[in-house]
Amino acid sequence: MITSTFIQGNSFLHKADPRLKTSILLCTVILFFLPLSITAMFIFFTGLVLISIYSLGFFKTLLPFKMVLPIIIFVIILTPPFFKDGASILIIKNIIILTSEGLLHTIRLILRVTGITISFYIFFSTTSINNFILALEWFKLPYKAALVITIALRYIPSMVIIYNNIQDAHKLRSSNTQKIYFWKKINNMFPTLVSVLIHSIKSIPILSMALELRGIGSATKRSQFNIIKSNKMILQITISGVILLLVILVALLI
Amino acid sequence: MSDNENNSSIKNFPAFKIASLAILIAVTTVFTYIIRIPIAPTRGYINFGDVAIFFTAITFGPMTAFLAGGLGTALADLFAGYAQWAPITFFAHGLQGLLIGLILRKKINIIGIVFSFLAATVVMAGIYYITAGFMYGFGPALAEIPGNILQNVAGIAVGLPLAAAVRKAYPPIQNYKW
């Protein structure tokens, strides 16, 4: 099971501060919802694609497009019929299928959904989950919340192994499970799910005792091994903020 | 000290809450991301994330269901490559768990089950529909509604008996609600 989307690399995005990247990601999403012109959206979108190709490579940049393809097909099929304003572009048997307004709106929606998808893809491909959690902590995410997510991330791979082992054990006891109906499949899976849940729940008291022993729940402020240093942060934020503002201004003016 | 007394005292510690949340988030992520049943006619699949949410809401209560359901499914979205949906998933499934937990908190009867199912479906499918509508249009967003309803049907159909079976096989779990 993949429990990290981080792709190793040495680009400027890999080296950039995760707090800065988190802020820029948020700005990018907001930007795609602003009433920009199609040209501005396209320039912004192309910039993101170029950054992705530079940081992650051409073939890895294709992945978010593949993931978003079904939605794009739905948008192409279902958006134009709702727009009747503008010049008619496609008419079949006296029925207006596509107007200029419908075409522009469809392009806008495709750019928005693909742009947001690629922004998140670039962020999580160049930022490890641990760094992302540290960034969230810097943005005042409570320590206990960060700890819960960290423990869950550590536990997920072990739970997958437990699930596979229990499933294999149950398979050995059951008859042939090939070509069976949906509800029969669920019925066959039921004992596995019960076993997995009981196994997981039994580990709660043990884990909580281990956390107690490590002083979790104590009022004393805890020290941390991994922290993000703040020296370059202010400079990076200032430069990026100025660049981002300029991009937004230029985009709004185009 | 009996097992039950031991469990009812341990659940008041912050460490117990952290541990139970972490384990249930992992359970929800694995149920969403790994346990999937294909549906032959449509070539789609049903994941068991909603099963985990129904189970958590009934067994551990509304707040645990809100956090574990929301974060577990959001992490599954993240690992599956749909990170852009993770914040929305957190609220959609989190509120779904919270509502089920609140409605079925006191007593589990047929009216409560139907009402919780309807409330959870409306909230979860509604949040996804509105967000998808803003992101890529309200027309295309309609296509997602049947899948979300089907997920909830599977969630309640499997989640309820699963909670009952786990309670029967492991009685100390009844003291874990907080």
Interface residues (C-beta under 8 A of the other chain):
Chain A: M1 I2 T3 S4 T5 F33 L63 P64 M67 I71 F74 V75 I77 L78 T79 P81 F82 H105 L109 I110 R112 V113 I116 T117 S119 F120 Y121 F123 F124 K144 L147 V148 I149 I151 A152 L153 Y155 I156 M159 V160 Y163 F182 K185 I186 M189 F190 L193 V194 V196 L197 I198 S200 I201 K202 S203 I204 P205 L207 S208 M209 L211 E212 I216 G217
Chain B: N7 I10 F13 P14 A15 F16 I18 A19 S20 L21 A22 I23 I25 A26 V27 T29 V30 Y33 I34 I35 I37 I39 A40 F48 V51 F55 L67 L71 G72 L75 L78 F79 G81 Y82 A83 Q84 A86 F134 M135 Y136 G137 G139 P140 L142 A143 A154 A157 V158 P161 L162 A165 V166 A169 Y170 I173 Y176
